[in-house]
């Protein structure tokens, strides 16, 4: 059996095993976690149909696929839209040739803009573009602002990755914190001036064009992840929850789909804290009554947040200090 079809069988088997533990209305489908745009479009369609049928979802949904620029061909765009995909998240990452080389991307200068233009010409897609901020040398990036949505992530260095090894060997020097702060602030100002709402710590959207899937995540809503390395969050009636992660090796996953390799129980207190610090990474913030009063005072006094219509909402400074805010919230609860 072709590998693509085998993977579809594994996905549908996992769905059949686990869906009952994730009841409720289906709101969005997100095909991500690597390069789903390499998957056979017919298999993508089969997965979408299986999910819709399992949840008896006949109405409109936000259905997103992450795609490399070089995979956004006319044939793929036609196939994806034919299977109900209505949102593209295109991994442009940079419009600078030297930065693409540093990032090890398989596309080159001009491919990113061309992919966006093809998607827009095709029609029927909300288009989001991913960029990476902080690729040496220090440079304020150019952005594609003709789209509905932008995600701008800071370059992160993990020890076990190729970047991590290059840093250890002295062959790569990441930007320091001050430089990243300047770039982040300049990006906020540039995109706000272009009419984008900075609605989440790394996301910008045109008015009314926020990503449904992203917003569910930042509210701490449950989600079922299917496939290799997929993560899930299950919520219980007592306010507790469980996070699970699937095997990261394709062979192991396909031999036992629906059997996570990692399970982490989350008590109700920790789950409540998670919702609060996640909420403080969005422009809507959290209800003031949900925060301990000493945390509210600290946030407002330090200029990290402001009161707005009964909520405590982060400022740009609050976004910049999101990790510190999360730590204070967790310590206080």
C-alpha positions as CSV (number, residue, x, y, z in Angstrom):
1,X,0.0,0.0,0.0
2,X,1.4,3.5,-0.9
3,X,2.8,5.3,2.1
4,X,0.4,8.2,1.8
5,X,-2.6,5.9,1.9
6,X,-1.1,4.0,4.9
7,X,-0.9,7.2,6.8
8,X,-4.5,8.1,6.0
9,X,-5.5,4.7,7.3
10,X,-3.6,5.3,10.6
11,X,-5.1,8.8,10.9
12,X,-8.7,7.5,10.5
13,X,-8.0,4.6,12.9
14,X,-6.7,7.0,15.6
15,X,-9.8,9.2,15.0
16,X,-12.1,6.3,15.5
17,X,-10.3,5.3,18.8
18,X,-10.1,8.8,20.3
19,X,-12.9,11.0,19.1
20,X,-15.4,9.9,21.8
21,X,-13.1,11.5,24.4
22,X,-13.3,14.8,22.6
23,X,-17.1,15.5,22.3
24,X,-18.7,18.8,21.3
25,X,-19.0,20.9,18.2
26,X,-16.2,20.7,15.6
27,X,-15.0,24.3,15.1
28,X,-11.8,24.0,13.0
29,X,-9.5,21.6,11.3
30,X,-5.8,22.5,11.1
31,X,-3.3,20.5,9.0
32,X,0.1,21.4,10.4
33,X,3.1,20.2,12.2
34,X,5.7,20.0,9.5
35,X,4.9,19.8,5.8
36,X,1.3,18.6,5.3
37,X,1.4,20.2,1.9
38,X,3.6,17.3,0.8
39,X,0.8,14.8,1.6
40,X,-1.2,13.5,-1.4
41,X,-4.2,15.8,-1.8
42,X,-6.6,12.9,-2.1
43,X,-5.4,11.6,1.3
44,X,-5.9,15.1,2.7
45,X,-9.4,15.1,1.4
46,X,-10.0,11.6,2.9
47,X,-8.9,12.8,6.4
48,X,-11.1,15.9,6.2
49,X,-14.1,13.8,5.2
50,X,-13.5,11.4,8.0
51,X,-13.3,14.2,10.6
52,X,-16.4,15.8,9.3
53,X,-18.3,12.6,9.3
54,X,-17.2,11.6,12.8
55,X,-18.3,14.9,14.3
56,X,-21.4,15.2,12.0
57,X,-20.2,18.6,10.8
58,X,-22.0,19.6,7.7
59,X,-21.7,23.4,8.0
60,X,-18.8,25.8,7.2
61,X,-15.6,25.3,9.1
62,X,-12.2,27.0,9.2
63,X,-9.9,24.4,7.5
64,X,-6.3,25.4,7.4
65,X,-3.2,23.8,5.8
66,X,0.3,24.8,6.4
67,X,2.2,24.9,3.1
68,X,5.7,25.5,1.8
69,X,5.8,28.2,-0.9
70,X,7.0,25.7,-3.5
71,X,4.0,23.4,-2.8
72,X,1.5,26.2,-3.6
73,X,1.2,25.1,-7.2
74,X,-2.0,25.7,-9.2
75,X,-2.8,22.0,-9.1
76,X,-2.4,21.8,-5.3
77,X,-4.4,24.9,-4.8
78,X,-7.3,23.5,-6.9
79,X,-7.2,20.2,-5.1
80,X,-7.0,21.7,-1.6
81,X,-10.0,24.0,-2.2
82,X,-11.9,21.1,-3.7
83,X,-11.5,19.3,-0.4
84,X,-12.8,22.2,1.6
85,X,-9.6,23.9,2.7
86,X,-10.3,27.6,2.9
87,X,-7.2,28.9,4.7
88,X,-3.5,28.7,3.9
89,X,-0.7,29.3,6.3
90,X,2.3,29.8,4.0
91,X,5.8,29.4,5.5
92,X,7.5,32.3,3.7
93,X,9.8,32.9,6.7
94,X,11.8,35.7,5.0
95,X,12.0,37.7,1.8
96,X,15.8,38.0,2.0
97,X,17.8,35.5,0.1
98,X,20.7,35.4,2.7
99,X,18.2,34.8,5.6
100,X,16.6,31.9,3.7
101,X,20.0,30.3,3.3
102,X,20.7,30.7,7.0
103,X,17.3,29.1,7.8
104,X,18.0,26.2,5.4
105,X,14.8,26.7,3.5
106,X,14.2,24.9,0.2
107,X,12.6,27.9,-1.4
108,X,14.4,31.0,-2.7
109,X,14.0,34.7,-3.1
110,X,10.7,35.4,-4.9
111,X,9.1,32.1,-4.2
112,X,7.2,33.4,-1.1
113,X,5.6,36.3,-2.9
114,X,4.8,34.1,-5.9
115,X,3.0,31.6,-3.7
116,X,0.9,34.2,-2.0
117,X,0.0,35.8,-5.4
118,X,-1.0,32.4,-6.8
119,X,-3.2,31.7,-3.7
120,X,-4.9,35.1,-3.9
121,X,-5.4,34.7,-7.7
122,X,-7.0,31.3,-7.2
123,X,-9.5,32.8,-4.7
124,X,-11.4,31.1,-1.9
125,X,-8.5,31.2,0.6
126,X,-7.9,33.3,3.6
127,X,-4.1,33.6,3.4
128,X,-1.7,33.8,6.4
129,X,2.0,34.2,6.1
130,X,4.7,33.1,8.6
131,X,7.8,35.1,9.1
132,X,10.9,34.5,11.3
133,X,12.2,37.5,13.2
134,X,15.8,37.7,14.4
135,X,17.8,35.9,11.7
136,X,21.4,37.4,11.8
137,X,22.5,39.8,10.6
138,X,20.2,42.2,12.5
139,X,17.7,43.6,10.0
140,X,14.1,44.8,10.1
141,X,12.3,42.4,7.7
142,X,10.0,43.3,4.9
143,X,6.6,41.7,5.2
144,X,3.9,40.8,2.7
145,X,1.0,43.0,3.8
146,X,-1.6,42.2,1.1
147,X,-2.8,39.2,3.2
148,X,-5.4,38.8,6.0
149,X,-3.0,37.4,8.7
150,X,0.6,37.3,9.6
151,X,2.5,35.2,12.2
152,X,5.9,36.6,13.2
153,X,7.9,34.2,15.3
154,X,11.3,34.9,16.9
155,X,14.1,32.6,15.9
156,X,14.5,30.0,18.7
157,X,17.6,27.9,19.3
158,X,17.1,24.4,20.7
159,X,20.1,22.5,21.9
160,X,19.4,19.4,19.9
161,X,18.7,21.1,16.6
162,X,21.2,21.9,13.8
163,X,21.1,25.6,15.0
164,X,21.9,24.5,18.5
165,X,24.9,22.6,17.3
166,X,26.1,25.5,15.2
167,X,25.9,27.9,18.2
168,X,27.9,25.4,20.4
169,X,30.5,25.2,17.6
170,X,30.8,28.9,17.4
171,X,29.5,29.0,13.8
172,X,26.3,30.8,14.5
173,X,25.7,33.8,16.8
174,X,22.1,34.5,17.6
175,X,20.9,38.1,18.2
176,X,20.9,39.3,21.8
177,X,17.8,40.1,23.8
178,X,18.0,43.9,23.2
179,X,18.3,43.5,19.5
180,X,15.3,41.1,19.4
181,X,13.3,43.6,21.6
182,X,14.0,46.4,19.1
183,X,13.0,44.2,16.2
184,X,9.8,43.1,17.9
185,X,8.8,46.6,18.7
186,X,9.6,47.9,15.2
187,X,7.5,45.0,13.7
188,X,4.6,45.9,15.9
189,X,4.8,49.6,14.9
190,X,5.2,48.7,11.2
191,X,2.3,46.3,11.0
192,X,0.0,48.4,13.2
193,X,0.6,51.3,10.8
194,X,-0.4,49.0,7.9
195,X,-3.8,48.3,9.5
196,X,-3.1,45.0,11.3
197,X,-4.3,44.2,14.8
198,X,-1.6,42.7,17.1
199,X,-4.1,40.3,18.6
200,X,-1.7,37.6,20.0
201,X,1.9,37.7,21.0
202,X,3.1,36.5,17.6
203,X,0.0,37.1,15.4
204,X,-1.4,40.0,13.5
205,X,-4.7,40.1,11.6
206,X,-6.8,42.4,9.6
207,X,-10.0,43.5,11.5
208,X,-12.3,40.5,11.6
209,X,-9.7,38.1,10.2
210,X,-8.3,36.5,13.4
211,X,-7.5,32.8,13.0
212,X,-10.3,30.7,14.7
213,X,-7.9,27.8,15.4
214,X,-5.3,30.0,17.0
215,X,-7.9,31.8,19.2
216,X,-9.3,28.5,20.5
217,X,-5.8,27.5,21.6
218,X,-5.1,30.7,23.5
219,X,-8.5,30.3,25.3
220,X,-7.4,26.9,26.6
221,X,-10.0,25.0,24.6
222,X,-9.7,21.3,24.2
223,X,-8.3,19.9,20.9
224,X,-7.6,16.5,19.4
225,X,-4.3,16.1,17.5
226,X,-4.0,13.3,15.0
227,X,-0.9,11.9,13.4
228,X,2.9,11.7,14.1
229,X,4.0,13.8,17.0
230,X,0.5,15.4,17.4
231,X,-0.4,16.9,20.7
232,X,-3.9,16.9,22.3
233,X,-5.6,18.6,25.2
234,X,-8.5,16.9,26.9
235,X,-10.6,18.7,29.6
236,X,-12.6,17.0,32.4
237,X,-15.7,18.2,34.1
238,X,-13.9,18.9,37.4
239,X,-11.7,21.4,35.7
240,X,-8.7,19.2,35.4
241,X,-7.2,18.0,32.1
242,X,-4.7,15.8,30.3
243,X,-2.1,16.5,27.6
244,X,-1.0,13.7,25.3
245,X,1.6,13.5,22.6
246,X,1.8,10.9,19.8
247,X,5.0,9.0,18.8
248,X,7.4,11.2,16.8
249,X,8.5,8.3,14.5
250,X,6.2,7.4,11.6
251,X,6.8,3.7,11.9
252,X,6.0,3.6,15.6
253,X,2.8,5.7,15.1
254,X,1.5,3.7,12.2
255,X,2.0,0.4,14.1
256,X,-0.2,1.7,17.0
257,X,-2.3,4.7,16.0
258,X,-4.2,6.2,18.8
259,X,-1.7,5.2,21.5
260,X,0.0,8.3,22.8
261,X,3.6,7.9,24.1
262,X,3.3,10.7,26.6
263,X,0.5,11.6,29.0
264,X,0.6,14.4,31.5
265,X,-2.2,14.9,34.0
266,X,-3.1,18.5,34.8
267,X,-5.0,19.3,38.0
268,X,-7.7,22.0,38.1
269,X,-5.5,24.6,39.7
270,X,-2.8,24.2,37.0
271,X,-5.4,24.2,34.3
272,X,-6.9,27.5,35.6
273,X,-3.4,29.0,35.7
274,X,-2.7,27.9,32.2
275,X,-5.8,29.6,30.9
276,X,-4.8,32.9,32.6
277,X,-1.2,33.1,31.3
278,X,-2.4,32.0,27.9
279,X,-5.0,34.7,27.9
280,X,-2.4,37.3,28.9
281,X,-0.7,36.5,25.6
282,X,-3.7,37.8,23.7
283,X,-4.8,41.4,23.3
284,X,-8.2,40.6,24.9
285,X,-6.5,39.5,28.1
286,X,-8.6,37.9,30.9
287,X,-11.4,38.9,33.1
288,X,-10.2,41.0,36.0
289,X,-12.1,38.9,38.5
290,X,-10.2,35.8,37.4
291,X,-6.8,37.3,38.4
292,X,-5.6,37.6,42.0
293,X,-5.7,41.2,43.0
294,X,-2.0,41.4,43.7
295,X,-1.3,40.2,40.2
296,X,-3.6,42.8,38.7
297,X,-1.9,45.6,40.7
298,X,1.5,44.4,39.7
299,X,0.6,44.2,36.0
300,X,-1.0,47.7,35.9
301,X,1.6,49.4,38.0
302,X,4.5,48.0,35.9
303,X,2.8,49.0,32.7
304,X,2.4,45.4,31.6
305,X,-1.4,45.6,31.2
306,X,-4.3,48.0,31.3
307,X,-7.9,47.8,32.4
308,X,-10.4,47.6,29.6
309,X,-14.2,46.8,29.9
310,X,-13.7,44.6,32.9
311,X,-10.7,42.8,31.6
312,X,-6.9,43.1,32.2
313,X,-5.3,43.3,28.8
314,X,-1.6,43.2,28.0
315,X,0.3,46.2,26.6
316,X,3.1,45.8,24.1
317,X,5.5,45.8,27.1
318,X,3.4,43.0,28.5
319,X,3.8,40.9,25.3
320,X,7.6,41.5,25.6
321,X,7.5,40.2,29.2
322,X,5.0,37.4,28.6
323,X,7.2,34.7,30.2
324,X,7.7,36.7,33.4
325,X,3.9,37.3,33.6
326,X,3.2,33.6,33.2
327,X,5.7,32.8,36.0
328,X,4.0,35.3,38.4
329,X,0.6,33.9,37.6
330,X,1.6,30.3,38.2
331,X,3.3,31.3,41.5
332,X,0.3,33.1,42.7
333,X,-2.3,30.4,42.1
